[in-house]
Amino acid sequence: MSPRGRRPGGEDTRAAIIAAARAEFAQRGYDGTSLRGIAREAGVDAKLVHHYFDGKTELFAEVLAFPADPSELIERLVSVPRDELGEGLVRVFLSVWDNPVGRQRFAAMFAAAAANEEHARMVREFVGREIFVRLIERISNGDEVGEGSSVELRAALGAAQLIGMGVLRYVVKIPALADATVEEIVAILGPTLQQHLIPASS
């Protein structure tokens, strides 16, 4: 049950919000969770949630122990030339996860996703919607890059390629991929992601 009354701001408030967010995301998924619902679950005013976190994306990243702000990653990527975006996305992904702490967090995140369907659904929704769909929308510049289910499908396929690579590199640790250099992965995976993000006809 949610705590009764409103919790005043204090050093334990942020932790309470994170705990409530974890419960809400687990129950409702990323798309079905709202900041208002998290505030209600934590027993705080909704303004306090906004005080500690810029939005749902940042809060979800905190719940997952995501080592970077997805919004900042998007900003880095929109400055990359359009014809190099696939390679840029691989580089940014590896810059986040390709270190001892990042590898450990990635493995923990996707081990939990493999063991729990609700956790897997949260990760799918988050990566697909908050990273790939937002990136496709930001780089379109009004161009025809597809709409509706087309964008959703390309986002999902791009996420599958990138996350699948991460799982095999950091979790399963297939030797050829685990030992590959960043440049080797960028050269092979970049063009595939480029096609998902910006079809050749765009």
C-alpha positions as CSV (number, residue, x, y, z in Angstrom):
1,M,0.0,0.0,0.0
2,S,1.1,3.6,-0.6
3,P,2.2,5.6,2.4
4,R,-0.6,7.8,3.8
5,G,-0.2,11.6,3.7
6,R,2.5,13.6,2.0
7,R,6.1,13.0,2.7
8,P,8.0,16.3,3.2
9,G,11.2,17.0,1.3
10,G,14.2,15.5,3.1
11,E,17.2,13.3,2.6
12,D,15.0,10.1,2.5
13,T,12.6,11.6,-0.1
14,R,14.7,10.9,-3.1
15,A,15.2,7.3,-2.1
16,A,11.4,6.9,-1.5
17,I,10.7,8.3,-5.0
18,I,13.2,5.8,-6.5
19,A,11.6,2.9,-4.6
20,A,8.1,4.0,-5.7
21,A,9.3,4.4,-9.3
22,R,10.8,0.9,-9.3
23,A,7.5,-0.6,-8.1
24,E,5.5,1.4,-10.6
25,F,7.7,0.6,-13.6
26,A,7.7,-3.1,-12.6
27,Q,3.9,-3.1,-12.4
28,R,3.0,-0.9,-15.3
29,G,6.0,-0.9,-17.6
30,Y,7.7,2.2,-18.9
31,D,5.0,3.5,-21.1
32,G,2.2,2.9,-18.6
33,T,4.0,4.7,-15.7
34,S,3.4,8.4,-15.0
35,L,5.3,10.8,-12.7
36,R,2.0,11.5,-10.9
37,G,1.5,7.9,-10.2
38,I,5.0,7.6,-8.8
39,A,4.4,10.6,-6.6
40,R,1.2,9.0,-5.3
41,E,3.0,5.7,-4.6
42,A,5.8,7.6,-2.8
43,G,3.4,9.7,-0.8
44,V,4.9,13.0,-2.0
45,D,3.7,16.0,-3.9
46,A,4.3,15.6,-7.7
47,K,6.4,18.8,-7.6
48,L,8.9,17.0,-5.4
49,V,9.4,14.3,-8.1
50,H,10.2,17.1,-10.6
51,H,12.5,18.7,-8.0
52,Y,14.7,15.6,-7.8
53,F,14.4,14.4,-11.4
54,D,14.0,16.2,-14.8
55,G,11.5,13.7,-16.0
56,K,10.5,10.1,-16.4
57,T,13.5,9.3,-18.6
58,E,16.0,10.4,-16.0
59,L,14.1,8.6,-13.2
60,F,14.0,5.4,-15.1
61,A,17.7,5.7,-15.9
62,E,18.2,6.0,-12.1
63,V,16.1,3.0,-11.4
64,L,18.2,0.9,-13.9
65,A,21.5,2.4,-12.6
66,F,22.0,3.5,-16.2
67,P,25.4,5.2,-16.2
68,A,24.4,8.1,-18.5
69,D,21.5,10.4,-19.1
70,P,19.7,9.2,-22.3
71,S,18.8,12.8,-23.1
72,E,22.4,13.8,-23.1
73,L,23.2,10.8,-25.4
74,I,20.6,12.0,-27.9
75,E,22.1,15.5,-27.8
76,R,25.5,14.1,-28.6
77,L,24.1,12.0,-31.5
78,V,22.1,14.8,-33.2
79,S,25.4,16.7,-33.8
80,V,26.8,13.7,-35.7
81,P,26.6,14.0,-39.6
82,R,23.5,12.1,-40.9
83,D,25.6,9.8,-43.0
84,E,27.7,8.8,-40.0
85,L,24.9,8.4,-37.5
86,G,25.0,4.5,-37.4
87,E,28.7,4.6,-36.6
88,G,28.1,7.4,-34.1
89,L,25.4,5.4,-32.3
90,V,27.7,2.4,-31.9
91,R,30.5,4.6,-30.6
92,V,28.2,6.3,-28.0
93,F,26.8,2.9,-26.9
94,L,30.3,1.5,-26.4
95,S,31.5,4.7,-24.6
96,V,28.8,4.1,-22.0
97,W,29.2,0.4,-21.5
98,D,32.7,-0.5,-22.6
99,N,34.5,-0.1,-19.2
100,P,34.5,-2.3,-16.1
101,V,31.7,-0.5,-14.3
102,G,29.6,-0.2,-17.5
103,R,30.0,-3.9,-18.4
104,Q,29.0,-4.9,-14.9
105,R,25.9,-2.7,-15.0
106,F,24.9,-3.9,-18.4
107,A,25.3,-7.6,-17.4
108,A,23.2,-7.0,-14.3
109,M,20.5,-5.1,-16.2
110,F,20.0,-7.7,-18.9
111,A,20.4,-10.7,-16.5
112,A,17.4,-9.2,-14.7
113,A,15.5,-8.7,-18.0
114,A,16.2,-12.3,-19.0
115,A,14.8,-13.6,-15.6
116,N,11.8,-11.3,-15.4
117,E,9.4,-10.5,-18.2
118,E,8.2,-7.2,-16.6
119,H,11.8,-6.0,-16.3
120,A,12.4,-7.0,-19.9
121,R,9.3,-5.1,-21.0
122,M,10.5,-2.0,-19.2
123,V,13.9,-2.1,-20.9
124,R,12.4,-2.7,-24.4
125,E,10.0,0.2,-24.1
126,F,12.7,2.5,-22.7
127,V,15.4,1.7,-25.2
128,G,13.0,1.6,-28.2
129,R,11.0,4.7,-27.3
130,E,13.4,7.0,-25.4
131,I,16.5,6.4,-27.5
132,F,15.7,5.1,-31.0
133,V,12.3,6.7,-31.7
134,R,13.4,10.0,-30.2
135,L,16.7,9.9,-32.2
136,I,14.8,9.2,-35.5
137,E,12.4,12.0,-34.8
138,R,15.2,14.5,-33.9
139,I,17.2,13.8,-37.0
140,S,14.3,13.8,-39.5
141,N,14.4,17.6,-39.9
142,G,11.0,17.4,-41.5
143,D,12.2,14.8,-44.0
144,E,10.2,11.7,-44.9
145,V,11.7,9.0,-42.6
146,G,8.5,6.9,-42.2
147,E,5.7,7.3,-39.7
148,G,3.8,5.4,-37.1
149,S,4.5,1.6,-37.2
150,S,7.4,2.1,-39.7
151,V,9.4,4.3,-37.2
152,E,8.4,2.0,-34.3
153,L,9.6,-1.1,-36.2
154,R,12.9,0.5,-37.3
155,A,13.5,1.6,-33.8
156,A,12.8,-1.9,-32.5
157,L,15.1,-3.5,-35.0
158,G,17.9,-1.0,-34.3
159,A,17.5,-1.6,-30.6
160,A,17.6,-5.3,-31.2
161,Q,20.9,-5.0,-33.1
162,L,22.6,-2.8,-30.6
163,I,21.4,-4.6,-27.4
164,G,22.0,-8.0,-29.0
165,M,25.6,-7.0,-29.6
166,G,25.9,-5.8,-26.0
167,V,24.5,-9.0,-24.6
168,L,26.9,-11.2,-26.6
169,R,29.8,-8.9,-25.8
170,Y,29.2,-8.3,-22.1
171,V,27.0,-11.1,-20.8
172,V,27.5,-14.2,-23.0
173,K,31.1,-13.0,-23.8
174,I,31.5,-14.7,-27.1
175,P,35.3,-14.5,-27.6
176,A,35.3,-13.0,-31.1
177,L,33.0,-10.2,-30.0
178,A,34.2,-9.7,-26.5
179,D,37.8,-9.3,-27.8
180,A,36.9,-7.1,-30.8
181,T,38.0,-3.5,-30.8
182,V,35.6,-0.6,-30.8
183,E,36.7,0.3,-34.4
184,E,36.0,-3.3,-35.6
185,I,32.5,-3.2,-34.2
186,V,31.8,0.2,-35.5
187,A,32.9,-0.7,-39.0
188,I,30.6,-3.8,-39.1
189,L,27.6,-2.7,-37.1
190,G,27.5,1.0,-38.0
191,P,26.1,0.5,-41.6
192,T,23.3,-1.7,-40.4
193,L,22.2,0.8,-37.7
194,Q,22.5,3.5,-40.3
195,Q,19.9,1.8,-42.5
196,H,17.5,1.4,-39.5
197,L,17.8,5.0,-38.6
198,I,17.9,6.6,-42.0
199,P,16.7,4.3,-44.9
200,A,18.6,4.7,-48.1
201,S,15.6,6.3,-49.8
202,S,15.4,9.1,-47.2
